[in-house]
Amino acid sequence: MVQVTKSGWIVVLNGAPRSGKSSIVAAIQDWGDGPWMNLGVDVHARDVTPPRYRPGIGLRPGGERPELEAWVPLLYAALYDSIAAHSRLGLNVVADLGHHDAYSAPLGILRDCARRLLGLPAVLVGVRCPVEEIMRRRRAGQPGREGEYVAGSAEEPVPEPVLRWQREVHLPGIYDLEVDTSVLSPADCAAAIRRRLDDPAPPSAFSRLAG
């Protein structure tokens, strides 16, 4: 059995759909410093959450599914407790998420999640991408996810749901690191994250959010 000597790293990537988070996850999982477990939104929504409760934590801004919202804080709490448990066992975790508080009423989920990671080596990364590039990627599609993304039209080139993501996902904007995937490749973003992990200054975003 592997002997655990310290907690595993936690890297949370926060950004809008099609901002490039999943590609960064794949680049991080290629690192050779032990397993990096993917506990992100796609895994949770597709393989963990029962169909009738989907998209679960992937519920987009705008209060469109109020009948599901009561479950979202609990689902996030369970996910972050699992992330913390993996870390305490010495496993590294990378989780790509889309945090926001634009539900029918504010739920304060991010603060609660931050409190669940206190005392653990956790880095919060803002994954930014201009809406023009987001729309280009939505129109291009993604193999295996045909029809999942709103692609716009001549009458509405940037649909309102996409604009809501751009407005809400980076509030309050407290991060340990930010990357722009319109100018950096997934490998470049992963390298920037690696440099942040190697920085002797401890990450502080989650402790500040926990307040």
Buried (B, 14 or more C-beta within 10 A) or exposed (E): EEEEEEBBBBBBBBBBBBBBBBBBBBBBBEBEEEBBBBBBBBBBBEEBBEEEBBBBBBBBBBEEBEEBBEBBBEBBBBBBEBBBEBBBEBBBBBBBBBBBBBBEEEBEBBBBBBBBBEEBBBBBBBBBBBBEBBBEBBEEBEEEEEEEBBBBEEEEEBBEBBEBBBBBBBEEEBBBBBBBBBEBEBBBBBBBBBEBBEEEEEBBBBBBBBE
